[in-house]
């Protein structure tokens, strides 16, 4: 009961699972192929790794009710973890492809794709 009290979401807001599912569908509709979701390493996590014809996209998904700028939640320490995780992923998988770090801002009314946030 205690856990439920502190994890309950506000009425009308998206859960992180709903936001990531919508983000993945959005990327697929934009002709990107989803390679991985919720990729974890000892350095951090990447929400979605997707591929277009020429670029590998490492995507941070942020859900918001619109009360603040969700990009502000991607702090410099979060970006450092993302970058280390990307470097590890690329090294581990022998990837020699250009990449970029994107953010998808998911709201009840739509999705905003912010490219090259780093």
Backbone as JSON, one array per atom type, in Angstrom:
{
  "sequence": "XXXXXXXXXXXXXXXXXXXXXXXXXXXXXXXXXXXXXXXXXXXXXXXXXXXXXXXXXXXXXXXXXXXXXXXXXXXXXXXXXXXXXXXXXXXXXXXXXXXXXXXXXXXXXXXXXXXXXX",
  "N": [[0.82, -1.19, 0.0], [1.91, 1.26, 0.82], [3.89, 1.62, -1.16], [2.31, 1.88, -3.47], [1.04, 4.3, -2.95], [3.03, 6.25, -3.26], [3.8, 5.86, -5.9], [1.71, 6.39, -7.5], [0.27, 7.86, -10.35], [-0.59, 11.17, -11.5], [-3.92, 12.05, -12.38], [-4.73, 11.84, -15.79], [-2.12, 12.05, -16.73], [0.64, 10.63, -18.54], [2.02, 7.36, -18.13], [5.43, 6.21, -17.79], [5.78, 3.94, -19.29], [3.63, 4.03, -21.12], [4.34, 6.35, -22.46], [6.83, 5.64, -23.62], [5.99, 3.57, -25.29], [4.29, 4.91, -27.09], [6.21, 6.62, -28.16], [7.93, 4.81, -29.47], [6.21, 3.77, -31.44], [5.76, 6.14, -32.86], [8.34, 6.66, -33.92], [8.63, 4.42, -35.57], [6.61, 4.94, -37.43], [7.8, 7.09, -38.6], [9.58, 5.92, -40.24], [11.81, 4.72, -39.01], [13.78, 2.06, -37.74], [13.32, 0.15, -34.91], [15.84, -0.77, -32.8], [16.67, -1.42, -30.18], [15.09, -1.35, -26.96], [14.97, 0.31, -23.88], [17.74, -0.07, -23.21], [20.29, -1.2, -21.17], [23.32, -0.55, -19.45], [26.28, -0.75, -17.44], [26.8, 1.88, -17.2], [24.56, 3.43, -17.68], [21.24, 4.09, -19.05], [19.53, 3.78, -22.15], [16.65, 4.91, -23.61], [15.4, 4.34, -26.16], [16.83, 2.82, -28.99], [17.23, 3.46, -32.27], [17.19, 3.11, -35.87], [17.85, 4.84, -38.84], [18.22, 5.17, -42.4], [20.88, 6.13, -42.64], [21.75, 6.89, -40.12], [22.21, 6.23, -36.66], [20.0, 6.45, -34.02], [19.89, 7.55, -30.77], [17.62, 7.66, -28.33], [16.07, 9.66, -25.95], [13.29, 9.54, -23.96], [10.75, 11.63, -22.82], [8.01, 12.18, -20.8], [5.34, 14.44, -20.32], [3.12, 16.64, -18.58], [2.89, 19.16, -19.35], [3.47, 21.2, -17.59], [6.04, 22.13, -17.28], [9.31, 22.47, -18.79], [10.31, 19.66, -20.31], [12.84, 19.06, -21.31], [14.6, 20.24, -19.59], [14.9, 18.39, -17.64], [16.8, 16.72, -18.58], [19.68, 16.59, -17.54], [23.12, 17.76, -17.22], [24.63, 15.74, -16.02], [23.01, 13.53, -16.57], [23.21, 13.53, -19.36], [25.93, 12.94, -19.6], [25.97, 10.31, -18.65], [24.36, 9.12, -20.59], [25.98, 9.51, -22.86], [28.27, 7.95, -22.18], [27.07, 5.45, -22.08], [26.26, 5.16, -24.74], [28.79, 5.15, -26.03], [29.81, 2.77, -24.96], [27.92, 0.92, -26.0], [28.35, 1.21, -28.77], [31.05, 0.41, -29.0], [30.92, -2.22, -27.95], [29.25, -3.45, -29.84], [30.57, -3.08, -32.22], [29.99, -0.96, -33.98], [30.06, 1.21, -36.73], [28.88, 3.67, -37.56], [27.31, 6.79, -38.21], [25.87, 8.7, -35.54], [23.24, 10.13, -33.53], [21.91, 11.98, -30.76], [18.69, 12.1, -29.66], [15.6, 13.56, -28.45], [12.36, 12.66, -27.45], [9.48, 14.26, -26.77], [6.72, 13.5, -25.07], [3.33, 14.04, -24.89], [-0.11, 14.19, -23.81], [-1.4, 15.21, -25.99], [0.26, 14.93, -28.2], [3.47, 14.35, -29.89], [6.73, 15.61, -29.72], [9.62, 15.84, -31.6], [12.83, 16.27, -30.84], [15.77, 16.84, -32.28], [19.23, 15.88, -32.22], [20.18, 16.66, -29.49], [22.49, 16.88, -28.08]],
  "CA": [[0.0, 0.0, 0.0], [2.82, 2.41, 0.89], [4.52, 1.78, -2.47], [1.29, 2.38, -4.4], [0.76, 5.71, -2.65], [4.08, 7.11, -3.8], [4.01, 5.64, -7.32], [0.48, 6.7, -8.23], [0.41, 8.99, -11.25], [-1.69, 12.12, -11.51], [-4.97, 11.8, -13.36], [-4.5, 12.48, -17.08], [-0.73, 12.04, -17.16], [1.1, 9.37, -19.12], [3.07, 6.62, -17.43], [6.64, 6.12, -18.62], [5.56, 2.85, -20.25], [2.77, 4.54, -22.18], [5.11, 7.33, -23.23], [7.81, 4.93, -24.44], [5.28, 2.83, -26.34], [3.89, 5.9, -28.09], [7.44, 7.1, -28.81], [8.39, 3.77, -30.38], [5.29, 3.77, -32.6], [6.03, 7.38, -33.59], [9.58, 6.47, -34.67], [8.36, 3.45, -36.63], [5.85, 5.64, -38.47], [8.74, 7.99, -39.26], [10.45, 5.03, -41.02], [12.98, 4.26, -38.29], [13.69, 0.69, -37.25], [13.68, 0.07, -33.49], [16.89, -1.78, -32.57], [16.61, -1.79, -28.76], [14.33, -0.5, -26.05], [15.46, 0.22, -22.49], [19.07, -0.68, -23.2], [21.0, -0.92, -19.92], [24.71, -0.95, -19.24], [26.69, -0.29, -16.11], [26.95, 3.34, -17.26], [23.26, 4.1, -17.73], [20.19, 3.51, -19.86], [19.03, 4.48, -23.33], [15.25, 4.52, -23.73], [15.19, 3.7, -27.46], [17.87, 2.91, -30.02], [16.55, 3.27, -33.55], [18.07, 3.28, -37.02], [17.36, 5.27, -40.13], [19.13, 4.67, -43.44], [22.28, 6.51, -42.48], [22.06, 7.36, -38.77], [21.72, 5.53, -35.48], [19.38, 7.43, -33.13], [19.76, 7.2, -29.36], [16.48, 8.51, -28.02], [15.61, 9.86, -24.58], [11.85, 9.81, -23.98], [10.26, 12.37, -21.66], [6.57, 12.42, -20.78], [5.04, 15.65, -19.56], [1.74, 17.15, -18.56], [2.97, 20.51, -19.87], [3.69, 22.18, -16.52], [7.45, 22.49, -17.26], [10.04, 22.06, -19.99], [10.9, 18.35, -20.01], [14.27, 19.01, -21.67], [15.36, 20.65, -18.41], [15.16, 17.18, -16.84], [17.98, 16.03, -19.13], [20.77, 17.36, -16.94], [24.46, 17.46, -17.74], [25.05, 14.43, -15.52], [22.25, 12.55, -17.34], [23.82, 13.48, -20.69], [27.22, 12.24, -19.49], [25.64, 8.88, -18.56], [23.89, 8.7, -21.91], [27.14, 9.45, -23.75], [29.08, 6.78, -21.83], [26.3, 4.27, -22.48], [26.36, 5.09, -26.2], [30.15, 4.72, -26.36], [29.9, 1.35, -24.62], [27.09, 0.2, -26.96], [29.04, 1.24, -30.07], [32.25, -0.42, -28.88], [30.5, -3.61, -27.74], [28.61, -3.97, -31.04], [31.4, -2.82, -33.39], [29.24, -0.1, -34.89], [30.81, 2.28, -37.39], [27.83, 4.43, -38.22], [27.05, 8.06, -37.55], [24.75, 8.65, -34.61], [22.83, 11.37, -32.88], [21.08, 11.82, -29.56], [17.43, 12.81, -29.82], [14.62, 13.47, -27.38], [10.96, 12.69, -27.83], [8.65, 14.8, -25.7], [5.41, 12.88, -25.26], [2.23, 14.61, -24.12], [-1.41, 13.61, -24.17], [-1.85, 15.74, -27.28], [1.16, 14.63, -29.32], [4.89, 14.06, -29.67], [7.67, 16.55, -30.33], [10.92, 15.2, -31.83], [13.94, 17.23, -30.75], [16.92, 16.12, -32.82], [20.59, 16.33, -31.86], [20.13, 17.46, -28.27], [23.82, 16.93, -27.45]],
  "C": [[0.87, 1.26, 0.0], [3.44, 2.69, -0.47], [3.54, 2.37, -3.47], [1.03, 3.87, -4.2], [1.78, 6.62, -3.32], [4.34, 6.9, -5.29], [2.77, 5.96, -8.15], [0.69, 7.95, -9.09], [-0.8, 9.91, -11.15], [-2.67, 11.75, -12.61], [-4.65, 12.54, -14.66], [-3.07, 12.51, -17.55], [-0.37, 10.66, -17.7], [2.09, 8.68, -18.21], [4.29, 6.54, -18.34], [6.49, 5.0, -19.65], [4.7, 3.31, -21.42], [3.54, 5.5, -23.08], [6.12, 6.64, -24.14], [7.15, 4.13, -25.55], [4.84, 3.77, -27.45], [5.1, 6.42, -28.86], [7.94, 6.08, -29.83], [7.51, 3.7, -31.63], [5.52, 4.99, -33.48], [7.27, 7.22, -34.47], [9.38, 5.47, -35.82], [7.56, 4.1, -37.77], [6.73, 6.63, -39.23], [9.81, 7.22, -40.03], [11.77, 4.7, -40.34], [12.72, 2.84, -37.8], [14.15, 0.68, -35.79], [14.67, -1.09, -33.33], [16.81, -2.32, -31.14], [15.69, -0.83, -28.03], [14.84, -0.76, -24.64], [16.79, -0.52, -22.4], [19.81, -0.23, -21.94], [22.46, -1.35, -20.03], [25.08, -0.48, -17.84], [26.81, 1.23, -16.05], [25.62, 4.08, -17.22], [22.29, 3.37, -18.63], [19.87, 4.41, -21.04], [17.59, 3.98, -23.52], [14.98, 3.76, -25.03], [16.42, 3.9, -28.33], [17.17, 2.54, -31.33], [17.52, 3.59, -34.68], [17.3, 3.79, -38.22], [18.36, 4.76, -41.16], [20.59, 4.94, -43.13], [22.7, 6.85, -41.06], [21.46, 6.43, -37.72], [21.22, 6.6, -34.51], [19.3, 6.84, -31.72], [18.75, 8.18, -28.79], [16.15, 8.49, -26.53], [14.14, 10.27, -24.66], [11.47, 10.51, -22.68], [8.76, 12.59, -21.81], [6.32, 13.64, -19.92], [3.57, 15.98, -19.62], [1.72, 18.6, -19.03], [3.23, 21.58, -18.84], [5.13, 22.69, -16.47], [8.08, 22.06, -18.57], [10.74, 20.73, -19.7], [12.37, 18.24, -20.39], [15.15, 19.44, -20.51], [15.68, 19.46, -17.51], [16.3, 16.35, -17.41], [19.19, 16.87, -18.72], [22.11, 16.99, -17.57], [24.96, 16.11, -17.23], [24.3, 13.31, -16.24], [22.85, 12.41, -18.74], [25.16, 12.75, -20.65], [26.99, 10.73, -19.4], [25.18, 8.34, -19.9], [25.08, 8.54, -22.86], [28.02, 8.24, -23.46], [28.38, 5.49, -22.25], [26.36, 4.07, -23.99], [27.74, 4.59, -26.61], [30.34, 3.23, -26.08], [29.13, 0.51, -25.65], [27.8, 0.11, -28.31], [30.27, 0.34, -30.05], [31.88, -1.9, -28.79], [29.96, -4.24, -29.03], [29.39, -3.7, -32.32], [30.73, -1.93, -34.42], [30.14, 1.0, -35.44], [29.84, 3.1, -38.22], [27.67, 5.75, -37.48], [25.86, 7.91, -36.61], [24.42, 10.04, -34.11], [21.96, 11.02, -31.68], [19.85, 12.72, -29.74], [16.61, 12.71, -28.54], [13.23, 13.47, -28.0], [10.17, 13.14, -26.61], [7.22, 14.32, -25.97], [4.4, 13.53, -24.31], [0.95, 13.9, -24.52], [-1.84, 14.03, -25.56], [-0.92, 15.44, -28.45], [2.59, 14.36, -28.9], [5.71, 15.1, -30.41], [9.03, 15.84, -30.41], [11.98, 16.28, -31.84], [15.2, 16.47, -31.14], [18.23, 16.74, -32.36], [20.61, 17.21, -30.62], [21.5, 17.63, -27.62], [24.85, 17.39, -28.43]]
}
